[in-house]
Amino acid sequence: MAIGPGVSIEGQKFAPGDEATPQQVLELAHAYRLAAGVLLPTGRRRKPLSRAPYRLTAIQAIELYLNAFLMVRGLTAATLRGMGHDLALRSGLAADAGLKLRKKTVEHLKALSEAREYLIMRYGPELTGNGSPLNRLDSTLAEVASKASQIVDSKRGKDPSPGR
């Protein structure tokens, strides 16, 4: 039996991720972060298109880290899906739920959403030169990963690993 989005099993419709735990989402975020690290050195100077895979993967990791945190705070996968790729909305809800990010990081998450950078890196090769600075994206990813991981891991009773 093939299972896909919106597929019915025994009369029940579901979407991928509905049964995922915050820890599983966190592990997926770690995998995307690792992949972003592998992709970063493949980019070439003055060739913004060559950096798009890194940017897309880094943004996806950030979104997943925020999702894992928000799931620990009670949001459902369906609610998170309804947000699209709006990192500003996610970071605002995360802040309200106790995730303390630096002002510069919050501003960058808002800028990523306003510029629709996720969509540009995925579908707009002609616009990839308009991405946020690589060092800012890397800093945002590192901070969100560290702080969200600590809280998600603490809810599971795990000792957070700083090297992720």
N, C-alpha and C positions, 0 to 999 in steps of 0.2 A: 504494500500500500504506500503510495507516494503521499508525502505530507508537504503542503505548501501554505502560503499565506491565505487565510480565510477558508481553508479546507475544512470540511466537516468530517469528524470522526464520531461515529455513534450519535449523530445528531447534534454534536456540539461544535460550534465554530470557535476557532482560536487563531491567534497570530503568534509568530515566533517570538519568544521572549516572555510570554505570559507566565510561564512557570519558572523562569530563571530567578535565582536567589541574588541578593546583592553581592555575595562573595563570587558567584560565577560571572557577574557583570564586571566586577573588579578584575578578575583574572583575564577577562577578554580585553579590558582596558590596558592591562600590563602587556598583553601580547601585541596590541596595536602600538603601544609606546616603543616596545622593542623593535617592531617592524619600522617605525619611523626613524629610529636610530640607525638602522641598517640602510635606509633609503637616503638619509641626509648626505652622506659622502658621494652619492652618485650624481648629485646636482653639479652643474658646471657654471662657472662665473659668467655673468652677462647672458645667461640662457635661462630666463625665468621659467620657461616651460619644463625644464629639467628638474626644477624644484617642486613642481606641482604634486607628484606622488608623496613626497615627504610632507608637504603642507596638509594635504587631504588626510593622510594617515594620522598626523599629529592632532588635527582638529577632531577626528573621529575618536581618538584616545581621550581627549579632553571631555568630549561629550559623554563618553562611557564612564569616566571617573565621576563626573557630576551625577550621572544616572545612578550609579552604585550608591553614592552618598544619599541621594534623594529617596532611593528605595529603602535604605536603612531608616530614614525619617518617615516612611509610610506611604510614599507615592507609589502608584501601581505602574506597571509597564504600559498599560493603555493610556494613562495620563501622560506619561513621558513621550509616548509615540505621538500624541496629540500636539506636542510642542514643536514638532518638526525638528529642525536643526538650530533652534533659537538658543544660543548659548547665553544671551543676555537674560532671558527669562529663567533659564535653569540656574544661572549664578545668583540671580535675585532671590529665587526661592531657596537656594542653598544658604545664602546669607541669612535669610529669615529663619532658617532651621539650624543655624549655628556654625556654618562653615565660614571661617574668618580668613578672607583673602586680602592681599595688599590692594590698595586703591588702584595702583597701576595695572594690576592683573584684572581687576573688575572692569576697568576702563577698556582694557584690551579685549576682554570677552564681549563687551558691548560693541566695540568696533568691528570685531569679527562678524557679529550678527548683522550689524547695519550694512556692512560692505558685502554681505552674503558670500563671504570668502569660501565657505564650504562648497557652495554651488559653483562658484567660479572655478575652483580647482578641479571640480568634477566634470563640469560641462563647458567651460569657457576658455579654451586654450588661448584665445586672442587677448584675454584679460589677465593672464597669470602674472604679468609684470606688476600688477597693482596690489600684490599681497603684502601683508604686514611684514616688518623686518624679521628675518629668521631668528635673530637672538631674542626678540620679544616673544615670538611663538614658542621657542624652546623654554624660555623662562616661565611663561604661562603654563605650559605643559608640566614642567617640573614642579611648580608650586601646587597646582591643582592635584597632580598625582600624589604628592607627598601628603598633603593635608586630608584629602578624601580617603586615601588608603589607611591612614592612621585611624580615622574614625570607623570606617567599615571593618577593618581588622579588629579593632577594640570591641566591636559589637559581637564578634565571633569568639572573642577570648584569645585571639592570636597575638603574638608579639610582632608588631609591624617591622618589616624589613626596609631599612632606609635606602638600600641600593637599587630599588626598582625604578 
